[in-house]
C-alpha cells in the first residue's frame, strides 16, 4: 500500500554514489562580509555560548573576521562598536542607517553628524536592509526606492569617509510571484507569508533592479555592495551587465548558495570573470551546517549535496554542485576583495 504524505514530510534520501569531500577549514583565511551578530551577539550567535566560543568556532573554520551589519544607532550599535574595538582584527561593524526623518529639512545635517560619529568610533561601512523599495513609505504613502534623491546625503557621506554602502536591492524573484503550485519557493513562502511581495501594491522586481542601477549611475564616487549576488542570483547575466556598467559595484553571495550551486557551469564562469568584484558572505551563524557547504561549493567538484541542513533556511527543493575555483580566485573571494572594498579590514590579514 502506498502511503500518502504531505509535502513537508517528503524528505527523499539520494541514492547517488558520488564523491564527497570532507572539509572543515577553508583553504585560505575567510572574511564573512555579511553577518548579523545583533545585540550582545544575539541573533546569529547560534550555538555559541559566549564571544570567546564564537571566536573558537571562527578559528576552527579559518574565519579570520566577520562584518556585523547590526550597528543600529543606540545601545545595539554601541555594543557592536565596542565589540569591534575590543577585537579589531576579528569584527567590523557597519552602521545601520536611521533615516526616519528623511523628509526633514535637517536630514543632511543629521546624516553627516551620525556618520561622522560612527566612523570616528570605528564603523567600517553603512548598511541598508530592504526597507528602501519594499517597506518604508513617504508622507504621500509611496514606497521609497533605493534611488530616491532624498537619500543622497547618505551616499555622499559614505564617499566622503571612503566607506562602502551595503544595500539590499529587491528580494528573490519568486517572492514577487503568486504563492501557488508554480512558485519554486512555495514552502518557504508558506512558512513566511510576510516575505511575499506578490501584491501589486509593491514595486515589481524589475523596477527595483532598475532603481538599483539608477542609484549606481547617480553616485559614481560611492562604493556599493549589493548583497545576495546583486539581488539577481537567479540571472547572472543581469548581474554581469551591472558589474560591466558600474565600476563602483561589488556583490556578496550571502544567502544565495542555493541559487549559485544549482547553476554550477554558469556560476563558475561568473566567479572567474568577476573575481575582483565578488565577496564571501553567509548571512547565517558560524556553524558547520552553514559554513562547510560554502567551502565545498568554492573548493570542490562535489555533486548534488545539500546547501545546509537547517530546514528553516532551505530555499527550494534542490541540492547544489561545487565549482572548484582556482587558488588565485579563492583568495580574492575569501578575503582579498573584502580588504580592498572595506578599508577597516585592510591590514587585518
N, C-alpha and C positions, 0 to 999 in steps of 0.2 A: 504494500500500500504506500502511495506517495504522500508524504506529509506536506501539508500546506502551511507555509510560514510567512510572516510579514517580512518586508524588505529589510527592516533593521536587524532581523535575526539571520539574514543571509550573509555568512562570513566564509566564503569559499577558501580552501587551502590549496595553493598552487601545487600541482604535481610536476612542474618543470624541474629538470635536473640540470642546473646551470651553475657556473662558478659563483661562489660567494666569498668576497674578500672581507677579512676581518680587519677593521680599522678602529682604533680608539683615540689616536692622536693624529692631528693634521701633519702633513709632511713638512710644512713651514709654519711659522708663527701666524696666528689669526687675529684679526681685529673684527669684531662684530659691530658694524656701524649703525645697527638698528635694533635697539632693545628698549625695554621699559622696566626699569628697576623700581620705580614708584617710591612712595613714602616709606622710609625705613626699609628699603629694599623689598617692598611688599609684593606686588602682583606677579613678578617674574622670578621671585626668589625660589619658587617651586619647592623642591625637597630640601633646600639649603636652610640650615637652622641658624646661620649667622653669616656675616660678611666674610669672616675667615673661612667658613665652609665653602662659600661661593668661590673665593679665591683658590681654594684647593681644587675644586672642580674645574675651574678655568685652567689651572696648571696641568691637570690630568689630561685635558683635551687640547693643550697647546694654544689656548686662547690668551693672548697677551693683554688685550684691552677690550673694553666694552663701552660703547657710546649709549648713554641713557638719555632718552628723549623726553624725560619727565620733569624738566626744570620749570614747573608751574610756579608763577610768582606767588610768594608767600612761604609758609612753612615747608611745603613739599619741595619747592625749588631750593630753598635754603638747605634742606637736608641733602639734596642731590649735590649741590655745590660743595658742601662740607665733605661729602664722600670723595668727590674729585680732588679736593685739596689734600685730603688725608692719604689718598692713593693716586697721585697724579700720573703715574705710569700705567695704571690699571683702568681708570674710569675717566670719561669725559662727559660732561653734561651739556645738553642743548636747552636753550630757553624755549619753553612752550609759550608762545606769544599770546598775551591777553590783548584782544582788540575789541572788547565790548563797547568801548567809547569811540569807535572808528568814525562816527558821524559828528563827533565834536570838533569844533574849530581848533582845539588844543591837541588834537590827536598826534600830530607830528612831533610836538614837544614831548608828549608822553612817551612815544615810541623811542625817541632819542635818549631820553633820560633812563628808561627801562633797559634798553640795550647797553648803554654805557655802563650802567650799574652792574649788570650781569657779566658783561665781558671783563670788567675790572675785577670781578670775583672769580674769574676763570671759565666762564661759559665758552664753549667751543663752537657754537652754531645756534641756529634758530629752527624750531620745529613747528609745523602746522599739521594738524590732523585733517580729516576730510570735511571739517566744518565749512571750508570755503567751497561752495558749489552744491553741497548736499545737506547742510544743517542750519547754517546761520542766514537769517533774513535781515534786510534793512528795514527802515521805518515805513517803507511803502509796501512791505510784505513780499518783496522779491528776494530770491536766493542770491547771495553774493558769490560771484565767480572768482576763481583764483586770480584772474587778470584785472579785477576791479581796480580802477585807478586810485581809489581811496586807500588802498593798501601800499601805495608807492613808498611812503616813508619807511616802511619795514625793509623793503628791498634796498633802499638807499642806505639805511643804517648798516645792513649786513655788508654791503660793498665797502662802506667807509671803514669798517673794522676788519675787512678781509676775512670774513667768516661765511660759511655756506648756509643756505636755507634748504632744509629738507621738508618738502611739501607734498602731501598726499594728493594725487590727481585722480579723481573718479574712484572706481571700485571695480571688481571683476565684471566682465561683460555680462555674465549670466545673471548678475544681481539686478540688471535693468530689464530682464525678460520676465514674463509671467511665471509664477510658481506652479508649473504643471508638469506633465509627464515628459515634455520635451526639454526641460531645463536640466542640464548636466549637474547643477549644484542643488538639485531638488531637496535632498535630505538635509543639507546644510541650511538651506533657507527655511525649511520646515521647522528645524530646531531653533532658528534665529530669524523669525519673520520680519523683525525690525531692521534687518540688513537688506531688505528688498527695496529697490528704487524703481520698481515697475510702474508705480503710479505716475500718470502723466504730469502731476504737479512738479516733478523733479526734472532737471535738465537731462537730456539724453546723453548716453555715453560719449558719442562723437562730439557733442557740444562741449563737454568737459575737457576732452583731449585738445580740442581747438583752443579752448581757453588757456590751457597749459602752454601751448605753443605761442600764444599771444603774450603770455607772461614772460617767456624766454626772450621773445623778439623785442619786447619793450624795455628789458632790463639786461642789456648785454654785459654790463660790468659786475653783475652779481652771479656768483656760482650757485647753481641749484642742483640739488639731489632729488630726483623723482624716485621715490621708493617703489618697491614691488615691480621692478623691471619697467619703470616709467609709467606704471598703471595700465600697460597694454601687453602683459606677458603672453596673452593668447595669440598675439600677432606681432612677431618680432620684426617683420618688415616695416611696420609703422614705427616701432621704436628706433630702428635703424635710420629711418628718414629723419626723425627728430635729432638723433645724435649727429647725423651728417650736416644738418642745417644749423644746429645751435652748439657752438663750441663751449658754451657756459653750462651745458647739461651733463650730469653724471647720473647713473642709476645704481640702486642696490637691488638685490634679488630677494629680499626678505619676504617670507610667507608665500613665495611663488615657486618653490622647489617642485611642487606637484605639476605646475604648468610647464616649466622648463624640462623636467625629466621625462615627460611624455612626448617630447619632440626632440630627441637627442641629436639627430643629424643637424637640424636647423639651429639648435641651441649651441652645439659645438662650434659651428661656423660663426655664429654671432659672438661668442665669447672670444674667439681668436681675433676676429676683425676689430672688435671694440675692447680689446684687452686693457686699454688705458683709461676706460671710462666706466668700468663695472666694479662694484664693491660687494664684498660679502656682508650679509646681514641675515638675521633669523626671525626677529620679532617674537621669539619664543624663549622660555627659560633655558639655562645651561643644564642640559640633561642628555644622557646618551641617546635617548629616543629621538631627540630633535637635532643633536649635533652630528652624530655619526652618518645619517643619511646624506647630509651635505657633503661630507668628506668623501663618501663613496661615489656620489654624483660627480664631484670635481676630479677625483683621482683614479677612478677605475672604469672599466668597461663592463661592470656587472650589469646583469639584465633583470628586469622585472622584479624590483624589490620595493618594499613599502617606503614611502617618504616620511612617515613617522608612525608611531604605534599609539597615538592618542586619538581615539575615535572622535572626540570633540573638535579636533583640529583637522580632520580629514576634509578635503575639498572636493573630492569626487571618487567614484569607484574605479580607480585605476592604480597601477604601480608605475615605477619610473625606471630609467636606464641611465647608466653612467656615461660621461663624455670624455674621460681620461685626458685632461688638459696637460699640455707640455709644462715642464717645471717653470719656465720663464713667465708663462701666463699665470700659473698658480700663484706665484709670488705676488704678482700685481693684484690679483683678485683678493687674495688672503690679507695683504697688509700694505703693499706699496702704494696703491691708489688711495687708500684711506689717509695715509700720511701726507700725500700730495694735496688732497682736497680739503682736509681738516687740519689747519695749521697747528692746532693744540696737540695733535698727535705726532708732529714732526720731532724727531729725536728720541721718541719713546722706544723705538726698536732699532 
